[in-house]
């Protein structure tokens, strides 16, 4: 088992002159001395420090009140999510899984050992409630690789109490600055240790500053890197079943795959098409749970609107059982997908693509010409599909046609999204209209899928001797929702066409 804790803290340089007086900080009634803790932490990373490059830290620590394995992900400046696991001799499997997208098949090795003598104080209010924990750490760092260097320093940390107000740290900060204490230049102890214990003559590698996109290829690659980074960064959240993480990761795969198609004149499709197929596979695996989540939310909301006298039989129970069916197994299956060789190979291939892109001649062209042409091409295909769907009579054929139009609207939305930095307001306007169109067509498709689910639930209920009345009621309401969407579509589409300025 692993527990997650949101850590909000500030780090400061210290000359080891002791803790400044913090009793004058607004809200602080007392500064309670908690004594000294002796901490011994070994930090793990790959030989080429992949975790450190992503500002991720993994350590095994003994001493103090929270001995064990600690994995920290950056959230914002001074904010990290810490995942904890019990103490063991080797990296726990659950922890290793959470860094899999970063390290791939590389081995995790001990890279730095930090031993700290930590003086602890609690800042409490008049009711004795903990506001923050302050620590003064005398640190000894030892590099365990590269012929081993060493360093030592003293630093001050102020960590906000659980559920505390982050504004309190600003008050402490103001007091510390008045006392001459300055913020640390390093984001973490590990970052400082790696910098100060590096072998002589070896300069710390700094990421090259991002250059502003100039060519059409620059703009497309910037968008693709953003999606690649999103897939990698969301992997741990998906493994932890964090809210909306599966959906966001799935969207990133779709955006990337869509860009391959829309900008086929920029990147060689002989290279990108096979990657697109692998992204389609990954999106499908992610969608097993997501599609059911969407339908569950829709069914739950629809049932909540039904007056109690019209709910006949154990409808809520049926829906709950349907929603939870296979979920536990599918979660395990999804984790298996993320640990699979196929997935890790895909991540490597995406890295290779953005690092050494298969650019075509058009990639060197002006964005205003190349990118706008690609977006117009997507919009033209969408126009054909929407007008074909509107011309069909209501029924299954129109449902299928609207579903195809929805997928094309999504692709046009993503191509416009990638075009915004290059084309500005016209692309932004198209993006906005595509979102609205996608929402309308998406609601229609959700109605189609919900009605199919209601037919299945009704059949199960009927076979069990239960009333199918409520399912029929919900089915009828879904039909009305689909009809409203179909009625609104011609007017919305006319407005979209009039506003398309590309």
C-alpha positions in Angstrom: 0.0 0.0 0.0 1.1 3.6 -0.7 -0.4 6.8 0.8 -0.4 10.2 -0.8 0.2 13.5 1.0 0.2 17.0 -0.5 3.3 18.8 0.8 3.4 22.6 0.7 6.6 24.1 2.0 9.2 26.8 1.7 13.0 26.3 1.8 15.5 28.8 3.0 19.3 29.2 3.3 20.7 29.2 6.8 23.9 30.2 8.3 23.3 27.9 11.3 22.7 30.9 13.6 19.5 29.4 15.0 15.8 29.8 14.4 14.6 33.4 14.1 11.9 34.4 16.5 8.6 33.5 14.9 6.3 34.3 17.8 5.5 37.6 16.2 3.9 35.9 13.1 0.2 36.7 13.0 -1.7 33.7 14.3 1.2 32.0 16.0 0.6 31.7 19.8 3.5 29.4 20.5 6.6 27.9 19.0 7.0 24.4 20.5 10.4 22.7 20.5 10.0 19.1 19.3 13.6 18.1 19.8 16.1 16.6 17.3 15.6 13.8 14.7 18.4 12.0 13.0 17.5 11.2 9.4 19.3 9.0 6.9 18.0 9.0 3.4 19.3 7.3 0.2 18.0 8.8 -3.0 17.5 6.6 -6.1 17.5 7.5 -9.8 18.7 6.1 -13.1 22.4 6.4 -14.1 21.5 9.3 -16.3 19.3 11.0 -13.6 16.0 10.9 -15.4 14.0 11.5 -12.3 16.1 14.5 -11.3 15.6 16.0 -14.7 11.9 15.9 -14.1 12.2 17.3 -10.5 11.0 13.9 -9.1 12.7 12.5 -6.0 12.7 9.0 -4.7 14.3 8.1 -1.4 14.5 5.4 1.3 14.7 7.1 4.7 15.1 5.9 8.2 14.7 8.0 11.3 12.0 10.5 12.2 8.3 9.8 12.3 7.8 8.9 8.7 10.5 6.3 7.9 9.9 4.5 4.6 10.0 5.1 0.9 9.0 8.6 -0.3 8.3 9.5 -3.9 7.7 13.2 -4.6 6.2 14.7 -7.8 6.2 18.5 -8.4 2.8 20.1 -8.5 3.7 23.9 -8.4 6.6 25.9 -6.9 6.8 24.8 -3.3 4.1 22.2 -3.7 4.7 18.5 -4.2 2.7 15.3 -3.9 4.5 12.8 -1.7 3.6 9.1 -2.1 4.7 7.0 0.9 5.3 3.3 1.2 6.5 1.2 4.2 10.2 0.6 4.7 11.7 -2.3 2.7 15.1 -3.3 1.4 14.2 -2.8 -2.3 12.1 -0.2 -4.2 8.4 -1.2 -3.6 6.6 -2.4 -6.7 3.9 0.2 -6.4 6.5 3.0 -6.2 8.5 1.6 -9.2 5.3 1.6 -11.2 4.7 5.2 -10.6 8.0 6.2 -12.2 7.8 3.7 -15.0 6.9 6.2 -17.7 10.0 8.2 -16.8 12.6 5.4 -16.4 11.2 2.8 -18.8 13.5 -0.2 -18.6 16.4 1.6 -16.8 17.5 0.4 -13.4 17.0 2.5 -10.3 20.3 2.9 -8.4 21.4 4.6 -5.2 22.8 8.0 -6.3 23.0 10.2 -3.2 23.0 9.7 0.6 21.9 12.5 2.9 22.3 12.4 6.6 20.5 15.2 8.5 20.3 16.3 12.1 16.9 18.0 12.2 15.8 20.4 14.9 12.0 20.6 14.9 9.5 23.2 16.0 5.7 23.3 15.8 4.0 26.6 15.1 0.6 26.5 16.8 -2.3 28.9 17.3 -4.1 29.8 20.5 -6.1 26.6 20.4 -3.0 24.5 20.1 -3.8 23.7 16.5 -0.8 23.0 14.3 -0.2 25.7 11.7 3.2 24.6 10.3 6.3 22.6 11.1 9.6 24.3 11.0 12.9 22.4 10.7 16.5 23.3 10.8 18.6 20.7 8.9 22.3 20.2 9.2 22.9 18.1 6.1 25.8 15.9 5.0 25.6 14.8 1.4 27.5 12.0 -0.2 27.4 11.1 -3.9 27.2 7.3 -4.4 28.2 7.5 -8.1 30.8 9.2 -10.2 33.7 8.6 -7.8 31.7 10.1 -4.9 31.9 13.8 -3.9 30.6 15.2 -0.6 29.1 18.4 0.7 27.4 19.9 3.7 25.1 22.8 4.5 22.3 24.0 6.8 18.9 24.8 5.6 15.6 25.9 7.0 12.2 24.5 6.0 8.7 25.6 6.8 6.0 23.0 5.9 2.3 23.9 6.1 0.1 21.7 8.3 -2.4 19.5 6.5 -5.4 21.5 5.3 -3.6 24.7 6.3 -4.0 28.1 4.6 -1.1 28.6 2.1 -1.3 32.4 2.9 0.1 31.6 6.4 3.4 30.7 4.7 3.6 34.2 3.3 3.4 35.6 6.8 6.2 33.3 8.0 8.2 34.2 4.9 7.9 38.0 5.6 9.1 37.4 9.1 12.1 35.3 8.0 13.1 37.8 5.4 13.1 40.6 8.0 15.4 38.4 10.0 17.8 38.1 7.1 16.9 34.6 6.0 16.7 34.1 2.2 14.9 31.5 0.1 17.0 28.6 -1.0 18.3 28.6 -4.6 17.7 24.8 -4.8 14.2 23.3 -5.2 15.2 20.3 -3.1 17.9 18.8 -1.0 18.6 16.3 -3.8 19.0 19.0 -6.4 21.5 20.8 -4.2 23.4 17.6 -3.4 23.7 16.6 -7.0 25.0 20.1 -7.9 27.5 20.3 -5.0 28.8 16.8 -5.2 29.3 16.6 -9.0 32.8 15.5 -10.0 35.2 18.3 -10.8 35.2 19.3 -14.5 31.7 18.0 -15.0 29.2 20.7 -15.5 25.6 20.2 -14.6 23.6 19.8 -17.8 21.0 22.5 -18.2 18.0 22.1 -20.5 18.4 24.2 -23.6 16.0 27.2 -23.4 12.9 26.7 -25.6 13.1 28.7 -28.8 10.0 30.4 -30.2 8.5 28.4 -33.1 9.3 29.9 -36.5 8.4 27.4 -39.2 5.3 25.3 -39.6 7.3 22.3 -38.5 8.3 24.1 -35.3 4.7 24.7 -34.4 3.6 21.2 -35.1 6.5 19.7 -33.1 5.8 22.0 -30.1 2.2 20.7 -30.0 3.4 17.1 -30.3 5.9 17.5 -27.5 3.2 18.9 -25.3 1.1 15.8 -25.9 4.0 13.4 -25.4 4.8 15.2 -22.1 1.2 14.9 -21.0 1.1 11.2 -21.6 4.2 10.6 -19.6 3.2 12.9 -16.8 -0.3 11.5 -16.4 0.9 7.9 -16.2 1.3 7.9 -12.4 -2.1 9.6 -11.9 -3.7 6.9 -14.1 -2.1 4.2 -12.0 -3.4 5.8 -8.8 -6.9 6.2 -10.3 -6.8 10.0 -9.8 -9.9 11.9 -10.9 -10.1 12.6 -14.6 -6.6 11.3 -15.2 -7.7 8.5 -17.6 -9.7 10.9 -19.7 -6.9 13.5 -19.9 -4.4 10.9 -20.9 -6.7 9.5 -23.5 -7.3 13.0 -24.9 -3.5 13.5 -25.2 -3.2 10.3 -27.3 -6.1 11.5 -29.5 -4.5 15.0 -29.9 -1.2 13.5 -31.0 -2.8 11.0 -33.4 -5.0 13.7 -34.8 -2.0 16.0 -35.4 -0.3 13.2 -37.3 -3.2 13.1 -39.7 -4.0 16.8 -40.0 -0.3 17.7 -40.5 0.6 14.9 -42.8 2.3 17.4 -45.2 4.7 18.4 -42.3 5.6 15.0 -40.9 6.1 11.8 -43.0 3.1 9.6 -42.5 5.1 6.5 -43.3 6.7 7.1 -39.9 3.7 8.6 -38.0 0.9 6.3 -39.2 2.3 3.2 -37.3 2.7 5.4 -34.2 -0.9 6.6 -34.7 -2.1 3.0 -34.7 -0.2 2.4 -31.4 -1.8 5.6 -30.0 -5.2 4.3 -31.1 -4.5 1.0 -29.2 -3.6 2.9 -26.1 -6.6 5.2 -26.3 -8.8 2.1 -26.7 -7.3 0.5 -23.5 -7.8 3.7 -21.6 -11.4 4.0 -22.9 -12.5 0.7 -21.3 -13.2 2.4 -18.0 -13.8 5.9 -19.3 -16.7 5.1 -21.5 -18.4 3.4 -18.7 -17.7 6.3 -16.4 -19.4 8.7 -18.8 -22.5 6.6 -19.2 -22.6 6.0 -15.4 -22.6 9.8 -14.7 -25.3 10.3 -17.3 -27.5 7.5 -16.0 -27.1 8.6 -12.4 -28.0 12.2 -13.3 -31.0 11.2 -15.3 -32.3 8.9 -12.6 -31.9 11.7 -10.0 -34.4 13.8 -12.1 -37.1 11.1 -11.9 -39.8 11.5 -9.2 -39.6 8.7 -6.6 -43.1 7.4 -7.4 -42.0 6.7 -11.0 -39.0 4.6 -9.9 -40.3 1.0 -10.1 -38.0 -1.8 -8.8 -34.4 -1.8 -7.8 -33.3 0.5 -10.6 -30.5 2.2 -8.6 -29.1 -1.1 -7.6 -29.1 -2.4 -11.1 -27.3 0.7 -12.3 -24.7 0.5 -9.5 -24.0 -3.2 -10.3 -23.7 -2.3 -14.0 -21.3 0.6 -13.2 -19.0 -1.5 -11.0 -19.0 -4.7 -13.2 -15.5 -5.6 -14.3 -14.1 -2.4 -12.9 -11.6 -4.0 -10.5 -10.4 -6.3 -13.2 -10.2 -3.6 -15.7 -8.1 -1.4 -13.4 -5.6 -4.3 -13.0 -5.7 -4.8 -16.7 -4.9 -1.1 -17.3 -2.0 -1.2 -14.9 -0.7 -4.2 -16.8 -1.0 -2.2 -20.1 1.1 0.6 -18.6 3.7 -1.9 -17.5 3.7 -3.7 -20.9 6.6 -3.8 -23.3 4.3 -2.5 -26.0 3.4 0.7 -24.1 7.0 1.4 -23.1 8.2 0.9 -26.7 5.5 3.4 -27.7 6.9 6.0 -25.3 10.4 5.4 -26.6 9.1 5.8 -30.2 7.4 9.1 -29.3 10.6 10.4 -27.7 12.5 9.5 -30.9 9.8 11.2 -33.0 10.0 14.6 -31.3 13.8 14.4 -30.9 14.5 13.5 -34.5 11.3 14.3 -36.4 10.7 13.0 -40.0 10.1 16.4 -41.4 8.9 16.9 -45.0 9.5 19.9 -47.3 6.4 21.8 -46.1 7.8 21.8 -42.5 10.1 24.6 -43.5 7.2 26.7 -44.8 5.5 29.7 -43.3 3.0 28.7 -40.6 0.4 31.1 -42.0 0.3 29.1 -45.2 1.1 25.5 -44.3 -0.9 25.3 -41.0 -3.9 27.3 -42.2 -4.2 25.0 -45.3 -4.2 21.9 -43.0 -6.9 23.4 -40.8 -9.0 24.4 -43.8 -8.7 20.9 -45.2 -10.1 19.4 -41.9 -12.9 21.9 -41.9 -13.8 21.1 -45.5 -14.1 17.4 -44.7 -16.2 18.2 -41.6 -18.5 20.3 -43.7 -19.2 17.3 -46.0 -20.0 15.0 -43.1 -22.3 17.4 -41.2 -24.3 18.3 -44.3 -24.7 14.6 -45.3 -25.9 13.8 -41.7 -28.4 16.7 -41.7 -29.8 15.5 -45.0 -30.6 12.0 -43.7 -34.0 11.2 -42.0 -33.9 10.5 -38.3 -32.8 7.0 -37.4 -29.8 4.7 -37.2 -28.2 6.0 -40.4 -28.3 9.6 -39.2 -27.0 8.5 -35.8 -24.0 6.9 -37.5 -23.4 9.9 -39.7 -23.6 12.3 -36.8 -21.1 10.1 -34.9 -18.7 10.3 -37.8 -19.2 14.1 -37.9 -18.5 14.3 -34.2 -15.1 12.5 -34.7 -14.2 14.9 -37.5 -15.2 17.9 -35.4 -12.9 16.6 -32.7 -10.0 16.3 -35.3 -10.7 19.8 -36.6 -10.8 21.1 -33.0 -7.3 19.6 -32.3 -5.8 20.9 -35.6 -7.2 24.4 -34.7 -5.8 24.0 -31.2 -2.3 23.3 -32.6 -2.7 26.3 -34.9 -3.5 28.9 -32.3 0.1 29.9 -31.5 0.7 30.4 -35.3 -2.6 31.8 -36.5 -3.9 33.6 -33.5 -7.5 34.9 -33.4 -8.9 33.0 -36.4 -7.7 29.7 -35.0 -9.0 30.6 -31.6 -12.4 31.4 -33.0 -12.6 28.1 -34.9 -11.4 26.2 -31.8 -14.2 27.8 -29.8 -16.9 26.9 -32.4 -15.5 23.3 -32.7 -15.8 22.8 -28.9 -19.5 23.9 -29.1 -20.2 21.6 -32.0 -18.3 18.7 -30.5 -20.4 19.2 -27.3 -23.6 19.1 -29.2 -22.7 16.0 -31.3 -21.1 14.4 -28.2 -24.4 14.8 -26.3 -26.2 13.2 -29.2 -23.8 10.2 -29.3 -24.0 9.8 -25.5 -27.8 9.6 -25.9 -27.4 6.8 -28.5 -25.1 4.8 -26.2 -27.2 5.5 -23.1 -30.3 4.2 -24.9 -28.4 1.0 -25.8 -27.4 0.6 -22.2 -31.0 1.1 -21.0 -32.2 -1.6 -23.4 -29.7 -4.0 -21.9 -30.6 -3.1 -18.3 -34.3 -3.3 -19.1 -33.8 -6.8 -20.6 -31.9 -8.0 -17.4 -34.6 -6.5 -15.2 -37.4 -8.1 -17.2 -35.7 -11.5 -17.0 -35.4 -11.1 -13.2 -39.2 -10.5 -13.0 -38.7 -6.7 -12.3 -40.6 -3.8 -13.7 -39.0 -2.2 -16.8 -41.2 0.9 -16.6 -38.4 3.3 -15.3 -36.0 2.2 -18.0 -38.6 2.9 -20.6 -39.2 6.3 -19.1 -35.5 7.1 -19.1 -35.2 5.8 -22.7 -38.0 8.2 -23.8 -36.2 11.1 -22.2 -33.0 10.2 -24.0 -34.9 10.2 -27.3 -36.1 13.7 -26.6 -32.5 14.9 -25.8 -31.2 13.4 -29.1 -34.1 15.1 -31.0 -33.2 18.4 -29.5 -29.6 18.0 -30.5 -30.6 17.2 -34.1 -33.0 20.2 -34.2 -30.3 22.6 -32.9 -27.6 21.3 -35.3 -28.6 23.1 -38.6 -28.7 26.5 -36.9 -25.4 25.9 -35.0 -23.7 24.7 -38.1 -24.8 27.7 -40.1 -23.3 29.9 -37.4 -20.1 27.9 -37.5 -19.7 28.3 -41.3 -20.4 32.0 -41.2 -17.7 32.4 -38.4 -15.0 30.3 -40.0 -12.4 32.9 -41.0 -9.5 30.7 -42.0 
